[in-house]
Amino acid sequence: MYVRRGANSAESFGNRRFPYSFLLQTTCCATILFGSAQDVFAATAGIRHPAAEKGSSGSGQIPRHNKTPHAVRASTQAETVNVTGKSRTARKEAILQKTPSSATLMSAERLDRLGVQSTKQLARLTPNLYIPNNMPGYSVINYFIRGIGEIDPQGEPSVGTYIDGVYLPRNMGNMQELLDVENIQIDRGPVTSIGHQSEGGAVHINTIVPTNKRRVVVQTGYGTYNEWQVGVAASGAILKDKIYGSIAFDHHARDGVDHNYAVNKDTNNIDYTQARGKLRFTPNEDWDITLAFDGTVDGSTNRGVGNMLNYYKYGNYNPAFPKNNYSQAGFTGNVRYTISPHLTLFSITGIRGYDDKGMYDNFGDAYSRSSQQLYYKDRMYSEELRLHGDYGKLDFNVGAYFLYEDWFTNRNANNPYGTMTNNPADIRYMPVNAVIDQLNRNWAVYGEAHYHLTPTVTLTAGLRFNWENHSNSETLSYLAGGNHITTVANQLATLLSSSPQGGIAWTASGNKSWTQLLPKGAISWQARPNLMTYASISQGGKSAGYDFRAQSPGATGSLQASIPYKPEIVTTYEVGMKTDPLPGRIRFNGALFWNQFDDIQLTTLDPSSGLSRRFNAGKGHSVGAEIETFVKITKDLDFHYTASYLYSSLDKFKGNAARIALADGSLYNTTPYAGAPLPWSPRFQNAGSLTYHIPVSLPGTFVIGADVSFQTNLHTTSQANRQDRIPAQTYVNAMMSWTSPDKRWQLQVQGRNLLDHRYLQGTAFTQGRGVPIYYSGYYTDPRTIYATARFTL
């Protein structure tokens, strides 16, 4: 570490004996000192002033300006602390080690070493992060952290996704491929001290910031199932020290790994294109402005569903082929303005929207029961203003946030009607068209202050106030009259009807507002320079709203559309430690936590109304532990290991639990019940990876690696039946790479799911008269081999 001293430099802190790692924290441009999510903006604001970026020299020294330097000024003007040769990601990782919350930072280099190409592959790389692999469409992903998540792609995420600081309001379209990603940060626990709150945690995707340094990457790859990819990324100075630009483009394709035998086409393929461009302006040392535009087109099929009652359970037999046409565009504006040596102002602007047209096969049923043809449209605008101040013993962040979202859907749905059996004479529908328009508005102000009580003890206090307003307007019309008898021949004609034919069933609307007050408190103790312990209490919230899938005919559906649900609140108690006993050689982080859930939001049968809808179903809790460690065993051998334990329970259910007897005598829960585990909460997860640099006398660098992960079984619904139980799973992956002596060329071969286990990922079970009608399943991809070639200039 190189420390540059000045009038207000590290010497000014000498009497307080702050370690230089602490000074690094106080100079971060979007200080993440005691709220790890606050560093989101750092990746886009830039860590150093551009005048320090001397091409590829890597000196990293920051010149003295005419203005009075200050030790804790925003890092773009830091005069006192500089880490020679360390990247922004390395500095951010050092900061996180001093942050009293559970978080993981994964650099682009580590992700590349493990062969991770997209955020879908983040599962099992960090403790207590679970990613269900049953989402419709390749560009859809959702995250569960410590048992907290949202399974519906149209629901508000419980674990937020933020791209360069901008919150994505739905699960659709938040999957990212990683060609221009600098690092990914995973926060575990409530996130409240940034723009939009997230009750369970956050996934921050920070893309590369263009600087004076030129960077060009060209990559291509090919693998089994005709998988191929081509991508290019370039960045550098347009006008040195003033204007910079970057662009990235990626196209990824693969044939389907499953087959629809009704129409003789493959399903579960990939056809994905993504692009991003940035312009960055630094007119002087006080201003740093970055404008980014991105777009995504996903033509991959929606999820192809297998029926476990068939002899070949992976095959699809629904004539309603799961086609997909998804497109998304976004703008991000990040501005940093240094007001004074003590104050820095940030602005984060997001404008995003997507359109999605497609057919959704939910059950793999030959009669297309519950299949849906739909059109989604989402338009979002958000603005955040954040002021960071640092006055020695006291530093703080205060901010204001606004989000406006218009979510619209036009959905044709084959709703079952009457007795559900497999006798063609009894297969009846009530096909409907639902037009739903929901407006969501969120206003928030927040503040978080950190007082350094002693050189080693820091107190944190924070508070967030949310005011949210939600409105819902819906019209439901018949596509055919009631008691419509379906056949394989006529069911598609009805589902694909372009206009309602049976008249309007009902209209409904609603409008309601809610407030949330979310406190936070923490204390941390830097017991030794490389050992920190902490304890914290924080609250997170998930927005209220109206059911976004109300499509039952008659008065029942009208009630579904007009009865709102309240916010869900999570209170998290956490203690933890972070230690680097041998810096650069050994790291060990661990945490214990307790989550208390109030007004849990579930989509299930509401016994109080007899409706199947989203409502506040009761109270629950989860308790767990997690560890994350890194050991550099030798100079050539690295070892990463993560492990987590999670116990969750629905402690109180609003209503009486109900169950029925199936024909085989077993009992089947039709509602949740007190004592049931929360869905998508594996009891144990662990993963270990080894990478080895082979010391051979050949030109270039040879590296081999392998990772093994395991998770225990879980339930996918709050009813917790054996039919929705996902079995325990073990995955083995491996890679081998060669890098040329000048580091410009890299060749890599990856083997994914080498055990070739097609594990069950999700289920849907429907019975009639006690007999299973269909029992659908979604599965992991089979074993694949994939090779890439990359050129970097």
N, C-alpha and C positions, 0 to 999 in steps of 0.2 A: 504494500500500500504506500502511495506517495502522498504526503500531506503538505500542502502549501499554506504557510502561515502569513497573516497580514494583521492589520490593526484590529480587525474584528474577527480574527480567525480562531483556530482551535485553541490558541493560547488564552483567549478570552474565557474559555471553558475549563481551563486547567485546574482551577480551584475546586470545580465540581467533579473532576475526574471522570468525565463522560468518555466512554470508549469511542474510538473513531467510528466503529460500526453504528453507534448511536448518531454521530454527526451525519453519517450518510442518510439516516432516516430524516433528519430535520432539513436536509437540503433537497429532498425529492420534490419534484415540481407539483405533484398532487399527493402530498404527504399521506402515506398509508399507515402512519404510526399506530394507531390503535383502532383500526377499522380497515382490514386488509382490502376490502373492496374499493377503497378510495383511490387506489393506484391505477384504476382503469384508464384515466386520462393520460397518465405518464407515457404510455406507449405512443400516443398520437401527438402530445405536446412537444416531445423531444426532451432529452435529458441534458443535453449540453447546448450551449449557444453555437450556432453554425460556424461562427468565426473560429471555433476550436477544432472544426472538422477539416483537417488539412488533407483532403483527398484520402489516400490510403496510408498516410503516414502513421496513423494510430497514436499520435502523441497524446491526444486527449487533454492537453493542458489548456486552461481557460485564461484568456488574457485579462489583465486588469483594465477595468473601464474607468471613465472619468467619475461616474457616480460612486458614492461611498459603498464599498463592499460590505456584506454582512454575512456572518457565518451561517445563518439559517435562512438565507434568501432562497427563492425558488431555484431548483437545481440548474436551470438554464443559465444562471449567473453565479453559481457557486464559486467562491474564491478560495475556499479553505480545504476542501476535501476532494481528492481525485483518486480514482482507482485505475492505475495504468493498465491498459490491456484488457479491462473487464468490459463486457457488453452491458447494455441496458438490462438484459435479462439477468445477468449475474448480479448486478447491483440490486435489482428488484428482489432476487432470491435472498440476498443478504438482509434486506429490509424485512422480509417476511419472517425471518428467523427471530426478529425482535418484536414481532407483532402478536399481541395476546389473543389470538383466535386460531382455529384450525384451518389451515389452507395449504394448498400445493401449487407449485409453479413448475410447469413442464416446458422446457425450452424447445425450439424447433430442432436443435441438434439431437436431443434425447428422443423426441418423437420420430425423427428420421432414423435413428439408430434402431428403434424398435419396429420400424416398418409401418408406422401409423400414418395413414393417408387422409383420414377424415375424422371428424369428431365422433362418428359412430364407433370408432375403435378406442375411445377413452375408457370404456367400461373396464373395471378391474385394475386400472393403472393407479388409482388412488383409493384410499380407504373409504368405505361406506358410499361409494358412487355406483349406482346400478342404472343400466340403460336397457329397457325392454327392447327386444329386437322384433317387434311385431307391428311397427308403425306403417300406415299406408303411405306409399311413395318414398322414394329414396331420399328426398330432401327433408323429410319429417323426422324429428328426433325429440325425445323427451328424457329428462333426467330425474332420478330419484336419489336424494341424499339423506341418509339417516332415516329412511322410510318415508320421506316427505316428497311428494311429486304429484303430477297431473298426467293421467294416462290418455285423456282425450286430446287429439291434435288441435281441436278448436277451443279447448279450455285455456284459461290463463295459467301459465306455468307457475308451479310452486317453487321451482328452481329456475331462476331467471337466466336467460342468455343475453349477453351484452357484447356487441361487436364495436370495438373502439369506443366504448362508453355508452352506446345507444342500446336501449332495452328493446327486445323483440317481444311483442305482446301475445303471440300465439306460438304453439309448437311447430306449426307448419312453416317450413322454409328456414328454420334456424340451424340446420345441419350445414357445416362448412368443410370444404376440402382445404388442404393446408399448405399450398405451394407458397403463398405470400404471408404466412402467419409467423410472427416473431416468437410468441409464447402464448400459453393458455394457463390461466389461473383458475383454480377451483376453490371457492370459499364454502366452508361447511358451517352452517348456522345462519340465523337471520341476517339479512343485508338491508340496512336502513339508512346508512349515511351516504348514499348516492342518489341518483335520480329516482328511479322506480324501485320500490321495495320488493324483496323476495323473501318469503318466509323460511324457506328451507336451505338456501344457499344460492350460489351463482357460478356460472361458467363464463369467464371473461376471455374473449377471443381478441387478442391484440395483434394487429397486422403490422407489417414492416413500415417504418417511418422513413421516407426518402430524405437523404442527406447529401453532402458533397461527394460522398464515396459512391463510385459507380458499382452497380451490381447487376449482372445478367445471369439468369438461370434458364436453361432449356432442358426439359425432361420428357422422356417417353418411356412407355412400359408395355409389356404384353404378358398374358398368362392364360391359365386354363379357362374354359368356357368362353374363349375368344375375348377375354378381357383386355382392353387396351386403353391407354391414356396418353395424352399429349398436353404439355403445358409450357408456358413461358412467363417469366417475370423479369422486369427490368426496372431499375431506379437509379437516380443520380441527379446532379445539378443541371438545371437549365441555365441559370445565371448564378455563378458561384457565390455562396454565402447569402443569397437573396431568394432565389426561386428554385424549387426542386420538384421532381415529378416521379411517379412510379405507375406501372401498369402490370397487371397479372391476368392471365387467361388460362383456363383449364377445361379440357373436355375429357370425360370419363365414360366408357361404354363397356357393356358386357352382355353376352347372351343370357337368356333366362336359365335358371337352374332347376325350374319346375315346369310342368306342362299342363295346359288346359285341354283336356281330351274332348270337351264338348265342341270347341271351335278349332282344335288342332293348332294351337299357338303356345309358345313358351311364355311363362310368367316369371316374376321376380328377376327381372333384368335390370340393367343400368343404362340410362341415356341422359347424362347430366352435363351441363355446361355452366361455367361461372366465370365472371370477369369483374375486375376492380381497377379503378384508376384513381390516382391521388395527385393533387397539387398542393404544395406547401410553400408558404411565404414567410420570410423573416425580415421585414423591412428594417428593423433595428433590434437592439438587444431586449426591448421590452415587449415586442409583439411576436407571436408565433401562431400562424393561421394555417390550418390544414382542411382542405375540402376533398371529400372522397365520394365517388359514385360507384355503385356495384349493381350487378344484375345476375339473375339465375334463371335458367330454363331447365326444367326437369320433365322429360318425356318418358321416364321409366314407368313400367306398369305399377299400378297400385298393388297392394298386397294380394298375392294369390293364396287361396285358402285350401288346405287339405281337409278331408273328412276322415276322422279316425275310425268311423264305422265301416269304411270301405277296406277292401283287401290291401290296396295300395294307398296308404294314408297321405302320401305327399301329392297325389294327383288332384287337379282341379276339375270339377264336372259341372260348373255353372255356365250356362250360355251367355250370361251377362259378363262378358270379358272385362277385366279390370283395367281399362285404358286410363290414361292420365295425361293432362296437359297443364303443367304448372309454370307460371312465370312470375318473377319478382324483380322489383327495382328499388333502389334505395339511395339516399343522399345523407352524408354525415358531415357536419361542420364542427370542427374543434378549434377554439380560440383560447390562447393564453395571453393575458396582459399583466405585466408586472407594474403594480401601482406604486410600490415603495419597497425599500429593503425588507419590510415586514409583511406586506400584503400582496397577494396574487389573486387575480380574478380569472375564472374559467367559464367558458360557455360551451355547451354541448348540444347541438341541434340534430334532430333526426327526422327524416321524412321517408316513409317506406310504404310500400303497397304490394299486394300480390293478387293474382287471379288464378283460379284453379277450376278446371272443368274435367270431370271424369266419372267413371263408373266404379262403385265400391261394392266388392263382393265380400260380405261380412261372414258368410257361413259355408261357402262351397256347396250350396244346395242346388240340385238339378232344377228345382222349380223357382229359383232366385228369390226365395222368401227372405225378406228384409234387405234385399239388395237395393242400392240407391244410385240414381243418376243425379248429379248435383253440380252447381256452380257456386263457388265461393269467391267473395271479393272483400279485401281488407285494405283500409286506408288509415294511416297513422301519422301523427305529427307529435313530436315531443321537444321540449326545451328545458334545459337545466342551466342555472346560474349558480356558481359555487365560489365562495370567497375563502381563501386559505390565509390564515395569519399565524405568525410565529414571533413570540416576544420572549424568547429565552425559556423561562420555566413554564410558560403557558403557550400552547399552540392549539389551534382550533380550525374547524371547517364548518361553515354555515352555508345553506343553500336553499333554493326554491326550485320547484319542478312542476311542469304541466304536461299532461298527455291527453290527446284527443284521438279517439279511434272510432271508425265506422266499420262495423262488420256486417256483411250482407250474405245471405244464402238463398238460393232457389233450388229446392230439393224435391225430386220425385222419389217416393218411397213405396215399396211393396210391403205394406203392413199386413201381417197375418190377421185373419178374422175368423172368429169361431173356434171350433175344436182343431187342434194341431195334430195331425196324423200324417202317415205316408200313404193313405188311401186316396187316390186321385179324386174320388168323389167328395172327399172332405177337405181338400186343399182350397181354401177360400182366402181372398184378399180383400182389403179395403185400400186400394191404391190411392195415394193422396199426393198433392203438390203443396209444399209449405214454402212460403216466402217470408223470410225473417230479416228484419233490419234492427240492429242494436247499436246504440251510441253510448260510448263510455268516455267519461271525463274524469281526470284525476288531478287534483291540486295538492301540493305538499310543500311544507317547509321543514327543515331539519337543522339540527346543530349537534356538534360533537366537540368536546373540549378535553384536552389532556394536560394535566398538571403534574409536573415532575417534583414530587414531594421531597425526595432526596435524590442523590446521584443514582440510586439504584431502584427506587420505588416510584411508580407512576400511577396516578388515578385517572380514570376516564369516566365521563358522564355524557350521555347523549339523549336526545328526545326528537321524535318525529311526529308531526301532525299531518294526517291525511284527510282530505275531504273528497269523496268520490260520488259521482252521479251516474246512474245507469238508466237507460230507457230501452224499451222493447216494443216493437210493433210487428204483428204477425197476422198473416191471412192463410188459412188452410182451405184447399178446394179438393173436390173429388176428381180423380182421373177416370173412375168408373163407378157405377152404382155399388151399394153395399151388397154383401154376400156374393161378390164376384168370384166365380169358379175359375181357377187357373189351370192351364195345361202348359207343358213345355213349349208347345207351339205358339200360344198366345201371350205368355207372360212378358216377353220382351216388348211386344207391340204396345202393351199397356204402360210398361215402365218408361218407354221412350216417348210417350205422348208429349207433344210440344206445347199443348195448351190444355187446361182443365176441361173436362167434359161432363162432369156430374154436378156442377154447381158449387157454390161456396158453402163450406161446412160451418165455419165460424171465423170471426176476427177477434183479436185481443190486443191489448196494449197495456203498458205499465211504465211508471217512472218513480224512482226513489233515490234518496241520498243517504249516505252513511259517513260517519267520522271514525277515525282511529287515532289513538294516542299511544305511541310505541316508545317506551323508555329503554335505556341501555346503561349499564354500569360495569366497570372492570377495574381490577388492580393487578399490576404486574411487578415482579421483583426480579431484577437482574442479579441473581445470586452470585454468579461468577461471570467473567467476560464471555464465556461460551455456554452459559446455562441460564435460561430464563424460565420462571414459573408464572402462572397467571390463574385468575378466577374471574368469571364474568357471568352476568345475568342480562339477557336481552329478549325483546319481544319482536316478532315478525308477524306480518299480516298478509292475507290473501284476499283479493277484492271480492265484494259481493256481486250480485247480478241476477240475471234471469236465465232460465233454462234455454240452452241454444239448440235443443233437439226436440222441442215439443211438436209432435206430429201425430198425436192420437186424435181421431175424429170425435166431433161432438163436444159436449161440455167438459169432458175429461181433458182434452187437449187445450181447451181455452183456459182451464185452471193451470195447466202446466206452463203455459206461456205468460200468465199474468201474476203468478205468485213468486216473489223474489226469494233469494236466499241471502243470508247475512254474511259478513266477512268471517273468515276463519282466522283464529289467533293462535300462535305458537309461542310459548315461553320456554326459553332454553337456558339451562344452567350448565356451565362448563368449567372444568378445571383442566389444566394441561401444562406440559413442559416442552421446551425446545432446547436442544443441546448439540453442540459441535465439539465433542471432547478432543478430537484431533481434526482441526479445520482442514477441509479438503480431502480427508481420509475417512472420517466416520461422522455420521449425522444420525440423530435419533429424535423423533418428535412423537408425542403421544397425548391423547386427550380422553377424558371421561365426560359424558354428557347425559342430561335428562331433558326430554322434551315433553311439555304439557300442552295438549291440544284442547281448545275450546271451540265449540260450534264447528266440528269437523264437517266439511262438505263432501257428500257422497251422492253418486247417481245410483239409486236403487229404489225399491218399493218403500214408499212413505206410508206406514200403517195408519197415520192420523188422517190421511186423505184418500188412501187406496190408490194413489197415483205412483207410477214409476217415474221419478223425476230427480233432479238435483235439489237437495235440501240439506239443512244443518242437522246431521244425524246424531250428534252427541258429543261425548268427551273421550279422550284417550291419552295415552302416553307412550313414549319409547325411551329406552335407556340403553346405553352402549358404550363401547370403548373402541379406540382406533390407534394404530401405531404405523409409523412410516420411517423407514431407515435406509441409509445408504452406507456401504462399506467399500472402500477401495482396497481390496484384499492384497493386490500387488500393483505395481505400476501399469500392468497390462490387463488386470482382471477387476471388473466392477460388478457389484451386487446391489440390487434394489429389492426391497421387500416391503409389502404393505399387508396389514391384517385388520379386520374389524369384526366386532360383535354387536348385534342389534337385537333387542327384544322389544316388541311392540304389541299394544293391546288396545282394543276398543273397550274402554272401561264402562261406558254408559251409552245405551242406544235409546233414542227417543221413540218409544213405541214398544209393542210386544213382539218378540221374535216369533217367526212363523216358519213351519217346515211341513213337508208332505212326505208320504211314503211312495217310493218308486215300486215298480212291479217286482223287482228282485228283493224287496223287503228292506232295502237301505233307506235311510232318511236323507232328505235333500232340503237344505235351508233355502227359503225364498226371501228372507230378509237377513241383514246383519244381526249380530247378537252380542251381548256383553261378554267379554272375554275372548272374542275372536281376534286373531292377529290382523294387523293392518296390512292391506295388500302391497305387493311389490317390496317386501321387506325380508330379504334373506337373513337368516340368523348369523351365519358366518360367511365372510369373504376373505380370501387371501390370494396374493399373487407375488411371485418372485421372478426376477430376470437377471441373467448373467450375460455380460458382454466381455469378450476376450480379444485383445489385440495380439495377433499371432506374430511373435518376434522371428521373422524369417529374413534372410538376406536378399530377397527379391525386391525389385523396385516397387515403391508404393507401400500402402498400408492395408493389411488384411485383418478384418474383424469378423468374428462369428458371435452369434448370440442366440439365446433361447429364453422364452418366458412361459411359465406355467401358472394357471389361475384356477381357482376352485370356489364354488359357491354352493351353499346348501339350498334345500328346496324352499319354495315360497308359494303363496296364493295370489291369484291375479284379481280377485274380487273380494269385497267386504263380506260376502256370504260364507267364504272359507269352506267350500265343499271339496270333496276329493276330486270332483270333475274339473275344478279350476286350479289344481295343484300342479306346479311346475317342479320337475325332479331336480336333484342336485346335478351339477355340471362341472366338468373339468375340460380345460382347453390348453393345448400345447401349440406354440408357434415358434418358428426359428427363422434366422436370417444369416446371410453371409454377404460381405461387401468387400470391395477393393476400391481404394482411393489412390489416384496417381500421385507421384512425388510432388508435383506442383499444385495438388489439391483441386485441379480444374475438372477432372473426370472422376465420376463415381459410378460403379456398377454394383447392383444389389439384387439378391434373390431372396424372396420371402416364401415361407411355407406357413399357411394359415390353417388352423384347425387340423393339425396333422393327424389326430386320432380319428378324424372323419366322423365325428358324432353329430348327427342332426338332432340336436336337443329341441324339445318342445319349448316354445317361447310365449305362447298365449293360447287361450282356449275360448270357445263359446259353446254352451250346452243348452239344448232345448228339448223338452220332453212333452209328450202328449199321452194322456191316460196312463201315466207312469212309465211309458216306454220311450227311450231316447229316439228322437226324430233325426237330429244331426248333432254331431260332436266334433266341432271343427278345431283345427290346430294350425299353428304357424311355427315354422322351424328355422333354425340357424342354417346358414349356407354350408354346403359340404366342404371338404378339403379343397383348397386351391393353392396353386403355385404361381407366383408373380415375380417377374424380373423387370428392373428399371435401369435406365441409363441416364445420367445427369451430367450436364456440362455447365460449369460456373465460371464466369469471367468477372 
